[in-house]
Amino acid sequence: MELNIDCNSKKIFAFFGTDIEGYSDNFLNNIVTEHYTILALDSRAIESASKSKVPYTIINDWISPNELMEIQDIAWDCEVNWFRNKKEDFLISGICWPELDHKAMSFFWLDSILSLKLSEKFYNNNVRELLLINQNVGSPVIYHLFGSICKTIWESELKDRVKFLESKKNDFQNNSVFNIPPHIKQLLFSPVSFLKNKIAFFASDIELRRSHDLLLDLTSSFQEQVIIIPNEINDLDLISTMSRYSIPVLEPYRPDSDDGISGKLLNGYHSLIKRSTGNEWDKILTTLPFHFEYYCNKRWPKLINEFHYYIDIFSRFPPKLVIGALLDRIEWSIPILSAQVLGIKSISIPHSVSVNSTKKVIDSDLIFRYDYHLYLNKFSKEILTKNRSLSPEKFIPCQNCTDINSHYTRCISPNYPNNVLKILVLFSPTSLYIYPTSASRHIFPHKNPRKQIESIIDLEEIAKKYINELSIKFKLHPGFSELELFQSLNNEILSHILPLDAELKPILNETDLVIGVNYYGSALIQVLEHKIPFIEYINDKLFMNTMEYNRYEFEILKKGIYIIHSKEELIKMIQKILTNIDSINEIKTKLSTFSEYYFENKNYQTISSVINNLLKNDLERLTENR
């Protein structure tokens, strides 16, 4: 793939895809004519530059994979330590809230340290001007969902070298989400007294969509003993759950006043910025007060009041058990913390069939807050138990603790031609940005978009070269498709893409071989469970380093899957399969043995059996088939 990259330019125009909405179609061409080097900050920006046929750079052109790995380490140190020197000021009700809630700032610290590093690169390269659009300049960052900080940091670091163009974007959004009128919605909820002696399931709309088998099992085995504690459930899922399962839903928590909580937290923050400690985070604490003040004034007081609220209602109407999803988001786990204080039993269910478990954990993390964890297969258990000081008795096998599919999908045929090798290619995004709905503008790349584009082109070339012998279909993530990277290429490539809402299982039934491109996700678990021959194609050093250095999944997966790293290896493997069908059987044999060991769970208990035994304190029965 031929690139025209100039990272030595003295003038740079950096933009997100939505920044240039409202500008003319030839805007980027005019920018290049004025001798700016384009820095595309997200996949939408890459698409715009490609369609304008102008050269562009991306973050990965400026920062090497090794530098990005170093940034991850620095960001982690900031994430778990920035508050340590005034920890007592953030300690309320026995909990240090920045420590407990550190995951909410993971993307914040990654973008902060990366933005500082880029400022240094620009300065050292004698960049005279960094041109930006005056849009999403600075807002608090919460997970990958909200916020943007890079432009604020660049303006602070590069001073008068930063210039702004006005945004021309129309921020009006047509809200077509269905909402129940408030006076009617209030009548749907059950009073807090319904909690007493019930099995309480603290669930978001995502968890409800992933818990169909679980809810059917619970409601049939524990009739009128199950209640939902809602975690920001949208109105459609609320109605669907109440009608489908006849489960009462507890009236939602309504925030109280902060009772001086924000003042204590703000004092801690202001004390930190008054004294420099020579650490990486000092500059960020000073440069981005709006971010930290949001957490001290809004986020943490709300979480603290919610924590007190559930302690209060659990004390008055104690449930038998609280179920929650194991996800590193505090707002999804506040009732679990309250139950822990009161000695009420709690169990976690998986957030999805793919376990995303980082090697970077601290003792206050949520995995240590539950009494028990349900796991779907040995693969999940092995990942969860690595590098953690948790007793094996805390992990309980359960065959229906989560559903395979949580997305709204349709049964669609891939329409492979007959008498050819049928190949399905799995892609996952380089970031968690969803155009145009994301309220975040983050820049840290978790993969290299150029490598993703290169892989797409390579696969298209293979499809053309062997047009009479194989057929290739692309399966993208239904929620985080990053379709922009594909749309930056030609229409022939788009013809390989299956509908985003296509259900995976029927497609696998017609597929001979699956290739994952720098891939790890839920679809891979389904492929392995179905024992479909699978090849992992990794040509992105950043992705490989991250998976090997920061995560555990590939340590296990290497036992059962083939991993290749170049286009030449990929072509050689496909040629081998086309000329000798036994080659694909070799892949399948290796994978089948692996799959049977790690994914067979027919002998696992159902969740109703688990809970029955748990409530009877039958620990021996609980750990059966472990």
KOLVEXNU-669154 format. One line per 5 residues: number of its first residue (from 1); their letters; for each residue x, y, z of C-alpha. Coordinates in pm, whole numbers. Layout:
% KOLVEXNU-669154
NUM = a = X:Y:Z; ...
***
This chain:
% KOLVEXNU-669154
1 = melni = 0:0:0; 166:323:-113; 166:600:143; 245:967:110; 334:1071:462
6 = dcnsk = 505:1388:578; 568:1395:951; 818:1682:911; 570:1943:797; 571:2280:971
11 = kifaf = 193:2314:944; -51:2046:1061; -429:2024:1038; -561:1771:1292; -929:1682:1289
16 = fgtdi = -1197:1436:1388; -1443:1332:1119; -1730:1532:1264; -1513:1846:1292; -1544:1926:920
21 = egysd = -1919:1869:890; -2067:2178:729; -1749:2261:537; -1738:2234:158; -1650:1908:-18
26 = nflnn = -1316:2052:-134; -1219:2179:214; -945:1919:268; -806:1977:-82; -778:2348:0
31 = ivteh = -605:2265:330; -344:2056:148; -298:2331:-112; -207:2562:177; 76:2319:265
36 = ytila = -77:2162:574; -9:1799:661; -335:1629:755; -355:1434:1081; -674:1222:1077
41 = ldsra = -772:1158:1441; -1039:890:1389; -1176:651:1128; -1433:905:1008; -1150:1149:939
46 = iesas = -959:878:751; -1266:818:535; -1301:1191:460; -934:1225:364; -950:914:144
51 = kskvp = -1261:1030:-38; -1101:1369:-97; -796:1186:-237; -556:1382:-17; -254:1236:168
56 = ytiin = -297:1205:542; -115:1090:852; -260:910:1155; -149:883:1518; 39:560:1441
61 = dwisp = 256:744:1187; 375:984:1456; 401:744:1752; 564:401:1722; 412:80:1867
66 = nelme = 683:74:2135; 608:434:2231; 237:354:2249; 312:63:2481; 519:295:2702
71 = iqdia = 229:541:2706; -1:261:2825; 232:196:3120; 259:564:3211; -118:608:3181
76 = wdcev = -178:308:3409; 56:454:3672; -135:785:3655; -472:610:3663; -408:432:3994
81 = nwfrn = -178:682:4168; -266:1043:4084; -473:1081:4403; -244:891:4644; -80:1193:4811
86 = kkedf = -421:1316:4933; -601:982:4951; -759:1068:5287; -955:1353:5123; -1111:1111:4876
91 = lisgi = -1197:853:5143; -1573:855:5215; -1766:572:5382; -1450:364:5391; -1397:382:5014
96 = cwpel = -1139:582:4819; -1357:678:4523; -1086:767:4266; -929:429:4343; -1254:234:4316
101 = dhkam = -1356:428:4003; -1014:429:3835; -1139:247:3523; -1363:542:3438; -1044:741:3372
106 = sffwl = -855:477:3170; -923:645:2835; -868:986:2992; -514:904:3100; -429:730:2773
111 = dsils = -537:1037:2577; -369:1274:2823; -27:1112:2803; -56:1060:2426; -154:1426:2376
116 = lklse = 150:1538:2576; 372:1307:2372; 233:1446:2046; 288:1801:2171; 650:1710:2232
121 = kfynn = 678:1561:1881; 525:1872:1723; 755:2099:1921; 1070:1898:1842; 974:1890:1472
126 = nvrel = 949:2271:1479; 583:2268:1384; 488:2634:1348; 113:2587:1336; -136:2326:1457
131 = llinq = -473:2403:1302; -784:2265:1478; -1161:2301:1452; -1323:2470:1751; -1546:2173:1833
136 = nvgsp = -1536:1930:2130; -1239:2121:2262; -1265:2012:2623; -1517:1801:2813; -1487:1545:3097
141 = viyhl = -1394:1194:2990; -1595:898:3123; -1474:561:2995; -1479:557:2614; -1831:697:2615
146 = fgsic = -1795:1072:2669; -1546:1354:2658; -1252:1498:2469; -929:1654:2595; -656:1643:2329
151 = ktiwe = -725:1990:2186; -716:2149:2533; -380:1989:2607; -232:2093:2269; -351:2449:2320
156 = selkd = -194:2455:2666; 135:2301:2554; 185:2469:2217; 38:2808:2308; 14:3046:2012
161 = rvkfl = 117:2776:1766; -240:2644:1794; -497:2811:1569; -871:2741:1553; -1128:2745:1276
166 = eskkn = -1491:2781:1377; -1710:2472:1378; -1990:2468:1121; -2157:2157:1254; -2530:2163:1323
171 = dfqnn = -2564:2002:1666; -2936:1937:1629; -3012:1568:1666; -3350:1415:1601; -3420:1204:1910
176 = svfni = -3630:913:1791; -3586:707:2111; -3915:585:2254; -3990:730:2598; -4277:647:2830
181 = pphik = -4445:961:2970; -4307:1012:3326; -4649:1007:3497; -4721:667:3342; -4370:527:3385
186 = qllfs = -4384:584:3760; -4679:344:3782; -4475:59:3632; -4226:33:3918; -4254:-167:4238
191 = pvsfl = -4180:-17:4583; -3850:-92:4759; -4032:-318:5005; -4055:-576:4725; -3684:-641:4774
196 = knkia = -3725:-835:5097; -3617:-1200:5064; -3601:-1170:4684; -3331:-1257:4435; -3231:-912:4309
201 = ffasd = -3078:-875:3961; -2906:-540:3908; -2921:-508:3530; -2877:-262:3248; -3063:-298:2919
206 = ielrr = -2751:-469:2777; -2756:-728:3054; -3127:-791:3006; -3071:-860:2637; -2791:-1101:2729
211 = shdll = -2989:-1285:2996; -3289:-1441:2823; -3210:-1801:2925; -3107:-1688:3271; -3431:-1496:3332
216 = ldlts = -3649:-1779:3202; -3472:-2020:3434; -3497:-1791:3736; -3860:-1696:3689; -3971:-2057:3638
221 = sfqeq = -3768:-2192:3931; -3821:-1903:4173; -4172:-1782:4095; -4245:-1436:4235; -3903:-1436:4402
226 = viiip = -3705:-1238:4143; -3688:-860:4107; -3497:-632:3872; -3299:-339:4010; -3277:-114:3702
231 = neind = -2946:30:3587; -3048:295:3335; -3272:61:3136; -3423:221:2827; -3801:226:2812
236 = ldlis = -3840:-32:2534; -3629:-290:2720; -3813:-206:3041; -4153:-284:2889; -4018:-593:2710
241 = tmsry = -3872:-735:3033; -4181:-672:3242; -4416:-825:2986; -4197:-1113:2872; -4093:-1245:3212
246 = sipvl = -4353:-1090:3446; -4074:-965:3671; -4130:-661:3892; -3884:-375:3845; -3780:-174:4149
251 = epyrp = -3837:199:4141; -3509:358:4029; -3275:549:4255; -3314:925:4239; -3006:1129:4334
256 = dsddg = -3016:1327:4659; -2817:1638:4744; -2449:1574:4798; -2449:1674:5172; -2112:1845:5142
261 = isgkl = -1952:1546:4971; -1835:1748:4671; -1661:2003:4895; -1445:1736:5058; -1356:1584:4723
266 = lngyh = -1275:1922:4567; -1049:2007:4860; -854:1692:4786; -817:1783:4420; -722:2146:4488
271 = slikr = -464:2033:4746; -304:1810:4484; -264:2087:4225; -109:2320:4482; 192:2100:4538
276 = stgne = 396:1949:4261; 533:1601:4318; 734:1568:3997; 501:1299:3864; 355:1257:3516
281 = wdkil = 9:1358:3629; 100:1701:3775; 60:1887:3447; -268:1713:3365; -419:1795:3706
286 = ttlpf = -350:2163:3638; -439:2171:3267; -775:1993:3283; -963:2120:3592; -1302:2076:3421
291 = hfeyy = -1245:1699:3412; -1153:1651:3778; -1409:1904:3899; -1680:1711:3714; -1585:1393:3901
296 = cnkrw = -1571:1575:4237; -1889:1778:4187; -2107:1535:3992; -1995:1178:3936; -1857:1071:4272
301 = pklin = -2123:1243:4489; -2391:1064:4281; -2219:727:4323; -2166:784:4695; -2530:876:4751
306 = efhyy = -2637:574:4551; -2411:356:4766; -2578:495:5081; -2922:453:4925; -2876:80:4865
311 = idifs = -2729:29:5211; -3045:190:5348; -3299:-11:5149; -3102:-337:5179; -3092:-285:5556
316 = rfppk = -3470:-240:5573; -3567:-494:5307; -3273:-734:5269; -3275:-947:4953; -3159:-1309:4968
321 = lviga = -2903:-1253:4696; -2783:-981:4457; -2675:-1067:4100; -2466:-829:3890; -2257:-829:3572
326 = lldri = -1879:-844:3605; -1775:-527:3426; -1525:-264:3537; -1786:9:3568; -1877:126:3917
331 = ewsip = -2226:238:3816; -2299:-125:3724; -2191:-248:4067; -2299:-3:4340; -2562:-244:4488
336 = ilsaq = -2289:-511:4504; -2074:-282:4718; -2369:-212:4946; -2448:-583:4973; -2084:-650:5063
341 = vlgik = -2103:-405:5355; -2418:-574:5489; -2301:-932:5438; -2566:-1005:5172; -2447:-1268:4924
346 = sisip = -2363:-1158:4572; -2273:-1339:4252; -2142:-1206:3922; -2244:-1319:3578; -2024:-1258:3271
351 = hsvsv = -2084:-933:3085; -2039:-1126:2759; -1915:-1461:2630; -1572:-1308:2558; -1385:-1240:2878
356 = nstkk = -1188:-918:2860; -944:-953:3143; -645:-724:3173; -328:-812:3359; -346:-472:3528
361 = vidsd = -556:-499:3844; -552:-348:4191; -693:-486:4517; -1000:-260:4518; -1123:-380:4176
366 = lifry = -1476:-509:4141; -1379:-870:4084; -1279:-884:4452; -1615:-744:4570; -1837:-1038:4475
371 = dyhly = -1879:-1349:4687; -1895:-1576:4383; -1838:-1560:4008; -2027:-1770:3755; -1831:-1876:3449
376 = lnkfs = -1951:-2017:3119; -1652:-2234:3031; -1298:-2327:3137; -1156:-2065:2902; -1333:-1791:3098
381 = keilt = -1233:-1935:3431; -867:-1969:3339; -849:-1607:3227; -1028:-1477:3536; -816:-1670:3782
386 = knrsl = -477:-1572:3640; -278:-1325:3847; -555:-1289:4107; -551:-1392:4470; -903:-1533:4464
391 = spekf = -999:-1865:4617; -1099:-2132:4361; -1422:-2178:4561; -1535:-1835:4443; -1574:-1958:4083
396 = ipcqn = -1882:-2160:3995; -1955:-2326:3657; -2291:-2231:3504; -2418:-2315:3155; -2675:-2036:3120
401 = ctdin = -2519:-1741:3303; -2515:-1533:2983; -2653:-1559:2630; -2428:-1592:2327; -2583:-1300:2143
406 = shytr = -2696:-966:2289; -2743:-768:1970; -3057:-735:1763; -2982:-965:1471; -3148:-1127:1171
411 = cispn = -3100:-1473:1027; -2934:-1394:694; -2766:-1630:450; -2411:-1532:347; -2497:-1645:-8
416 = ypnnv = -2170:-1820:-71; -2143:-1968:-423; -2146:-2347:-451; -1831:-2559:-487; -1586:-2304:-350
421 = lkilv = -1395:-2260:-23; -1623:-2045:193; -1425:-1799:408; -1565:-1567:673; -1338:-1283:791
426 = lfspt = -1391:-1125:1133; -1298:-762:1198; -1309:-567:1522; -1259:-189:1538; -938:4:1602
431 = slyiy = -1124:216:1859; -1461:217:2035; -1584:522:1846; -1931:491:1690; -2008:750:1424
436 = ptsas = -2212:964:1460; -2358:876:1799; -2048:875:2022; -2025:1166:2260; -1648:1114:2281
441 = rhifp = -1351:1221:2074; -1059:1005:2183; -730:963:2001; -546:669:2159; -536:389:1897
446 = hknpr = -579:32:2018; -485:-94:1673; -320:59:1368; -590:165:1118; -338:144:833
451 = kqies = -280:-223:910; -656:-278:916; -692:-111:574; -393:-304:442; -556:-631:551
456 = iidle = -884:-541:382; -702:-471:55; -497:-791:83; -811:-1001:132; -979:-833:-164
461 = eiakk = -678:-919:-380; -690:-1281:-264; -1064:-1296:-343; -993:-1171:-698; -694:-1399:-753
466 = yinel = -888:-1713:-655; -1231:-1597:-771; -1330:-1943:-901; -1201:-2130:-599; -1310:-1934:-291
471 = sikfk = -1558:-1677:-164; -1480:-1425:110; -1735:-1249:331; -1659:-983:593; -1835:-984:933
476 = lhpgf = -1804:-658:1127; -1907:-587:1484; -2282:-501:1488; -2232:-211:1731; -1874:-93:1668
481 = selel = -1846:-168:1297; -1594:104:1203; -1747:89:857; -1564:413:774; -1238:226:708
486 = fqsln = -1411:7:449; -1593:303:295; -1257:475:249; -1179:209:-13; -1366:92:-325
491 = neils = -1720:-35:-375; -1598:-384:-465; -1469:-419:-109; -1805:-310:31; -1971:-594:-160
496 = hilpl = -1794:-845:68; -1951:-701:386; -2244:-889:536; -2530:-685:687; -2417:-556:1026
501 = daelk = -2715:-719:1199; -2657:-1061:1044; -2670:-1336:1306; -2341:-1523:1326; -2452:-1881:1396
506 = pilne = -2635:-1946:1064; -2337:-1800:877; -2095:-2031:1059; -2309:-2328:958; -2227:-2248:592
511 = tdlvi = -1860:-2149:645; -1550:-2367:586; -1283:-2137:730; -1282:-1829:955; -1002:-1571:953
516 = gvnyy = -973:-1315:1232; -789:-994:1139; -608:-865:1447; -911:-1003:1623; -1040:-1086:1966
521 = gsali = -1410:-1070:2052; -1731:-1260:2120; -1754:-1391:1763; -1428:-1583:1813; -1580:-1765:2110
526 = qvleh = -1873:-1873:1894; -1635:-1993:1622; -1439:-2199:1872; -1755:-2344:2027; -1872:-2450:1679
531 = kipfi = -1526:-2596:1604; -1497:-2409:1273; -1136:-2403:1142; -989:-2068:1245; -677:-1870:1155
536 = eyind = -572:-1555:1342; -407:-1309:1102; -201:-1058:1302; -8:-800:1102; -37:-520:1359
541 = klfmn = 252:-500:1605; 55:-273:1839; -230:-523:1867; 8:-816:1917; 211:-634:2182
546 = tmeyn = -101:-527:2369; -245:-879:2370; 82:-1037:2481; 188:-774:2735; -141:-660:2888
551 = ryefe = -382:-951:2849; -415:-1326:2898; -642:-1446:2618; -378:-1528:2358; -166:-1720:2609
556 = ilkkg = -448:-1974:2607; -567:-1939:2247; -221:-2019:2109; -278:-2379:2223; -565:-2426:1978
561 = iyiih = -546:-2181:1689; -304:-2102:1406; -153:-1752:1408; 13:-1603:1100; 168:-1260:1053
566 = skeel = 209:-1174:685; 19:-1162:360; 262:-1416:216; 189:-1663:498; -184:-1610:451
571 = ikmiq = -170:-1677:76; 49:-1982:133; -200:-2121:388; -498:-2064:155; -314:-2222:-139
576 = kiltn = -234:-2523:77; -601:-2563:171; -718:-2523:-190; -477:-2788:-317; -513:-3029:-26
581 = idsin = -843:-3044:161; -675:-3246:438; -496:-2925:539; -818:-2775:668; -886:-3096:860
586 = eiktk = -549:-3053:1035; -659:-2709:1153; -996:-2847:1262; -842:-3140:1454; -616:-2911:1657
591 = lstfs = -901:-2671:1726; -1153:-2947:1814; -933:-3090:2088; -880:-2739:2227; -1249:-2652:2202
596 = eyyfe = -1371:-2967:2374; -1146:-2897:2671; -1209:-2523:2705; -1567:-2472:2583; -1768:-2786:2659
601 = nknyq = -2017:-2699:2936; -2314:-2935:2895; -2251:-3083:3240; -2247:-2742:3410; -2534:-2650:3642
606 = tissv = -2808:-2406:3552; -2827:-2079:3738; -3136:-2194:3928; -2940:-2495:4058; -2647:-2273:4149
611 = innll = -2867:-2035:4346; -3060:-2316:4515; -2737:-2468:4637; -2590:-2131:4725; -2887:-2038:4939
616 = kndle = -2857:-2377:5110; -2483:-2321:5161; -2412:-2644:4974; -2057:-2555:4874; -1966:-2908:4770
621 = rlten = -2253:-2919:4522; -2174:-2566:4402; -1826:-2653:4287; -1928:-2977:4116; -1782:-3016:3765
626 = r = -1539:-2737:3842
***
